Amino acid sequence: MTNDERRFIIDTMTWSFSRLNSFDNCKYEWLQRYIEEPRENILGSCYAQFGSLCHGLLEEYAKGEVGLWDLPTLYEERFPDEVTEYFPRRGNKDFRSEYFEKGYSYFCNFTGFEDYDILGVEKEVEFELEGYPFIGFIDLLLRDKVTNEIIILDHKSSTLKFKKNGDLSKTSLPKFEEFKKQLYLYSIPVIEKYGKVDKLVWNMFKDQGRIEIPWDLKEYEAAKKWAVDQIHRIEAETEWPMKKQTDYMYCSYLCSKRGSCPLREQEKAERSEKEFMPE
C-alpha cells in the first residue's frame, strides 16, 4: 500500500480516543491495525478480556437486564469462557487467579448506582472537533439525584498507585492523564446536549476504588488541542517505524498484532542463534 493510499484512508477516518492514544505505543502496529490489516490477525489480551467481561456485566446491570445479586454468579460462570488469553507469571504468582478474585470480590460488594438517574449506558456519541468526525462510547452518563450534577463515569480495570498522602504516584500520572483526555473528549457531545458536565468519575473496579474530579475548562481545551495535534501527527507520518526493541509486557501481552510482528520474530531468531551457536 502506498503512502497516498494510506493517506486517503486516514483522511476519511472516523476518529476515536483509542485510535489517537494508541498511536504512540507502536506506529507499525497502528498502521497494521487501522490501515493495512484492520480485520486480520487481531489478538486480544487477558487484561482486555477481563475488562470486557466486567464492563459487560455492569452494562447489563445498569440497563436492568440482570439483578444486583446475580452479578457474582454470572461473573464466576463467564470468567473461564471469556477470559482465555494467557496472563503473565512472575515467580509463583498466579495473576489469573488474582484477577479472578479481585473481580469476584468487586461484584460481591457492588452496591449499584442508586444515587443517580442513569441518562445513558454504553452511550454511543458522535461529534466533530475542528471538522474531524469522532465516535465514542460513554460507559455511564449520570445525573446526581440531589445536586443535578451531570457526571461522565468510566469503568477501568487498570491500577493506579497512590502515595501515602493520597496523591497519585509519579508513575501513574501519565496513565491518569490519558484517562482524563478520554472523558474530556466525551464531554463535547454531552455539553452540546445538556449544556454542561460537572464531574468526571472513574470506577476502578479491579481495585474497588473510585476517583472523581471536577470538570475543568482548561483541561477540556487542552484535551481538544491534544486530539487535533495527534491527528496532525498521524497525517504527517510516512515511515511507520516499529519499536527499536520489544517491550516485554506490551509486545508479549498487549499488542493486537503481536502474532505477526516482524520485530518479535527477528528477536526470537537472534536468541535462538545465540542459544544454539556451536563453540
LOKOL-691654 format. One record per residue (C-alpha): residue number from 1; residue in one letter; chain; x, y, z. Coordinates in steps of 0.1 Angstrom, whole numbers, plus 5000, padded with zeros to 4 digits. Example, Ala and Ser with C-alpha at 12.3 -4.5 7.8 and 13.67 -1.06 7.14 Angstrom:
! LOKOL-691654
num|residu|chaine|xx|yy|zz
1|a|A|5123|4955|5078;
2|s|A|5137|4989|5071;
! end
This chain:
! LOKOL-691654
num|residu|chaine|xx|yy|zz
1|m|A|5000|5000|5000;
2|t|A|5014|5034|4990;
3|n|A|5015|5064|5013;
4|d|A|4989|5081|4991;
5|e|A|4966|5052|4997;
6|r|A|4972|5052|5034;
7|r|A|4966|5090|5035;
8|f|A|4933|5085|5018;
9|i|A|4921|5061|5045;
10|i|A|4933|5085|5072;
11|d|A|4916|5114|5055;
12|t|A|4883|5096|5056;
13|m|A|4887|5080|5090;
14|t|A|4863|5085|5119;
15|w|A|4884|5091|5150;
16|s|A|4882|5078|5185;
17|f|A|4902|5083|5216;
18|s|A|4917|5048|5214;
19|r|A|4929|5055|5178;
20|l|A|4947|5086|5189;
21|n|A|4961|5073|5221;
22|s|A|4974|5041|5207;
23|f|A|4995|5058|5180;
24|d|A|5025|5063|5203;
25|n|A|5025|5027|5215;
26|c|A|5039|5014|5182;
27|k|A|5034|5032|5149;
28|y|A|5039|4999|5130;
29|e|A|5012|4982|5150;
30|w|A|4989|5012|5144;
31|l|A|4994|5011|5107;
32|q|A|4986|4974|5106;
33|r|A|4957|4976|5130;
34|y|A|4939|5006|5114;
35|i|A|4951|5008|5078;
36|e|A|4966|4978|5062;
37|e|A|4951|4948|5081;
38|p|A|4922|4961|5101;
39|r|A|4904|4928|5102;
40|e|A|4933|4903|5101;
41|n|A|4955|4887|5128;
42|i|A|4939|4907|5157;
43|l|A|4948|4892|5191;
44|g|A|4931|4901|5223;
45|s|A|4948|4903|5257;
46|c|A|4939|4889|5291;
47|y|A|4936|4923|5305;
48|a|A|4912|4935|5278;
49|q|A|4891|4903|5281;
50|f|A|4889|4908|5319;
51|g|A|4879|4944|5314;
52|s|A|4853|4935|5288;
53|l|A|4837|4909|5310;
54|c|A|4833|4933|5339;
55|h|A|4822|4961|5316;
56|g|A|4796|4938|5301;
57|l|A|4781|4928|5335;
58|l|A|4780|4964|5347;
59|e|A|4763|4974|5314;
60|e|A|4737|4946|5319;
61|y|A|4730|4957|5354;
62|a|A|4727|4994|5345;
63|k|A|4702|4985|5318;
64|g|A|4681|4965|5342;
65|e|A|4688|4932|5324;
66|v|A|4703|4915|5355;
67|g|A|4699|4920|5392;
68|l|A|4724|4932|5417;
69|w|A|4727|4898|5434;
70|d|A|4731|4879|5401;
71|l|A|4764|4896|5393;
72|p|A|4788|4875|5414;
73|t|A|4774|4842|5400;
74|l|A|4773|4855|5364;
75|y|A|4809|4867|5367;
76|e|A|4820|4833|5381;
77|e|A|4802|4814|5353;
78|r|A|4815|4836|5325;
79|f|A|4851|4841|5335;
80|p|A|4865|4808|5322;
81|d|A|4849|4812|5288;
82|e|A|4855|4849|5283;
83|v|A|4890|4854|5298;
84|t|A|4910|4830|5277;
85|e|A|4943|4847|5269;
86|y|A|4974|4839|5290;
87|f|A|4983|4860|5320;
88|p|A|5020|4867|5327;
89|r|A|5036|4848|5356;
90|r|A|5061|4862|5380;
91|g|A|5077|4835|5401;
92|n|A|5049|4816|5418;
93|k|A|5024|4844|5415;
94|d|A|4993|4835|5396;
95|f|A|4979|4866|5380;
96|r|A|4949|4849|5365;
97|s|A|4937|4838|5399;
98|e|A|4944|4872|5413;
99|y|A|4924|4890|5387;
100|f|A|4895|4865|5391;
101|e|A|4894|4870|5428;
102|k|A|4895|4908|5426;
103|g|A|4867|4908|5401;
104|y|A|4846|4884|5421;
105|s|A|4852|4905|5453;
106|y|A|4841|4936|5434;
107|f|A|4808|4922|5423;
108|c|A|4801|4907|5458;
109|n|A|4805|4942|5473;
110|f|A|4789|4962|5444;
111|t|A|4760|4984|5456;
112|g|A|4748|4998|5423;
113|f|A|4740|5034|5412;
114|e|A|4710|5042|5433;
115|d|A|4720|5078|5439;
116|y|A|4718|5087|5402;
117|d|A|4695|5090|5373;
118|i|A|4710|5070|5345;
119|l|A|4710|5091|5313;
120|g|A|4729|5067|5292;
121|v|A|4746|5032|5293;
122|e|A|4774|5025|5268;
123|k|A|4760|5056|5252;
124|e|A|4773|5060|5216;
125|v|A|4782|5096|5209;
126|e|A|4792|5111|5176;
127|f|A|4807|5146|5174;
128|e|A|4831|5168|5154;
129|l|A|4863|5185|5165;
130|e|A|4876|5211|5141;
131|g|A|4859|5193|5112;
132|y|A|4872|5158|5122;
133|p|A|4845|5132|5129;
134|f|A|4847|5113|5162;
135|i|A|4829|5085|5178;
136|g|A|4829|5073|5214;
137|f|A|4811|5052|5239;
138|i|A|4804|5066|5274;
139|d|A|4801|5038|5300;
140|l|A|4777|5057|5321;
141|l|A|4762|5091|5318;
142|l|A|4746|5101|5352;
143|r|A|4727|5129|5368;
144|d|A|4730|5132|5406;
145|k|A|4695|5130|5422;
146|v|A|4704|5156|5448;
147|t|A|4727|5181|5431;
148|n|A|4716|5176|5395;
149|e|A|4752|5174|5385;
150|i|A|4759|5158|5351;
151|i|A|4786|5131|5355;
152|i|A|4806|5111|5330;
153|l|A|4817|5078|5345;
154|d|A|4842|5054|5330;
155|h|A|4848|5018|5342;
156|k|A|4885|5010|5344;
157|s|A|4903|4977|5352;
158|s|A|4937|4995|5354;
159|t|A|4956|5000|5386;
160|l|A|4967|5035|5397;
161|k|A|4992|5037|5425;
162|f|A|4989|5064|5452;
163|k|A|5013|5078|5478;
164|k|A|5006|5077|5515;
165|n|A|4992|5113|5514;
166|g|A|4966|5102|5488;
167|d|A|4982|5118|5458;
168|l|A|4988|5098|5426;
169|s|A|5023|5083|5423;
170|k|A|5046|5098|5397;
171|t|A|5045|5066|5377;
172|s|A|5006|5066|5375;
173|l|A|5003|5103|5364;
174|p|A|5007|5096|5326;
175|k|A|4980|5069|5327;
176|f|A|4956|5092|5346;
177|e|A|4963|5120|5320;
178|e|A|4951|5095|5294;
179|f|A|4920|5088|5314;
180|k|A|4912|5125|5316;
181|k|A|4917|5132|5279;
182|q|A|4893|5105|5270;
183|l|A|4865|5118|5292;
184|y|A|4871|5154|5283;
185|l|A|4867|5145|5246;
186|y|A|4834|5127|5255;
187|s|A|4824|5159|5272;
188|i|A|4820|5176|5238;
189|p|A|4786|5159|5228;
190|v|A|4774|5159|5264;
191|i|A|4778|5196|5267;
192|e|A|4760|5200|5233;
193|k|A|4730|5181|5247;
194|y|A|4729|5190|5284;
195|g|A|4748|5223|5285;
196|k|A|4774|5212|5310;
197|v|A|4795|5185|5326;
198|d|A|4801|5188|5363;
199|k|A|4823|5158|5372;
200|l|A|4844|5131|5357;
201|v|A|4844|5098|5376;
202|w|A|4864|5066|5372;
203|n|A|4851|5033|5387;
204|m|A|4883|5014|5393;
205|f|A|4865|4981|5397;
206|k|A|4896|4958|5399;
207|d|A|4909|4977|5429;
208|q|A|4874|4986|5442;
209|g|A|4882|5023|5442;
210|r|A|4866|5055|5428;
211|i|A|4883|5086|5415;
212|e|A|4864|5118|5407;
213|i|A|4875|5152|5397;
214|p|A|4855|5184|5389;
215|w|A|4852|5192|5352;
216|d|A|4878|5219|5343;
217|l|A|4876|5242|5313;
218|k|A|4914|5245|5308;
219|e|A|4919|5207|5308;
220|y|A|4889|5204|5284;
221|e|A|4905|5228|5260;
222|a|A|4939|5211|5264;
223|a|A|4924|5177|5256;
224|k|A|4908|5190|5224;
225|k|A|4941|5206|5214;
226|w|A|4959|5173|5220;
227|a|A|4934|5154|5199;
228|v|A|4938|5177|5169;
229|d|A|4976|5177|5173;
230|q|A|4976|5139|5174;
231|i|A|4956|5137|5142;
232|h|A|4981|5160|5125;
233|r|A|5010|5138|5137;
234|i|A|4993|5108|5122;
235|e|A|4985|5126|5090;
236|a|A|5022|5135|5087;
237|e|A|5036|5100|5094;
238|t|A|5053|5083|5065;
239|e|A|5078|5059|5080;
240|w|A|5056|5039|5105;
241|p|A|5086|5025|5125;
242|m|A|5084|4996|5148;
243|k|A|5098|4999|5183;
244|k|A|5136|4997|5184;
245|q|A|5134|4967|5206;
246|t|A|5105|4947|5221;
247|d|A|5089|4958|5253;
248|y|A|5082|4926|5272;
249|m|A|5048|4934|5287;
250|y|A|5034|4954|5258;
251|c|A|5048|4932|5230;
252|s|A|5040|4899|5247;
253|y|A|5006|4906|5261;
254|l|A|4990|4938|5249;
255|c|A|4999|4944|5212;
256|s|A|4970|4935|5190;
257|k|A|4994|4925|5162;
258|r|A|5019|4906|5184;
259|g|A|5012|4873|5165;
260|s|A|5026|4887|5132;
261|c|A|5052|4912|5144;
262|p|A|5085|4911|5124;
263|l|A|5105|4925|5153;
264|r|A|5093|4898|5177;
265|e|A|5102|4871|5151;
266|q|A|5136|4887|5145;
267|e|A|5144|4888|5182;
268|k|A|5133|4852|5186;
269|a|A|5156|4841|5158;
270|e|A|5185|4860|5172;
271|r|A|5180|4845|5206;
272|s|A|5178|4811|5191;
273|e|A|5210|4815|5171;
274|k|A|5229|4826|5202;
275|e|A|5215|4798|5223;
276|f|A|5224|4771|5198;
277|m|A|5256|4786|5183;
278|p|A|5283|4759|5183;
279|e|A|5316|4766|5200;
! end
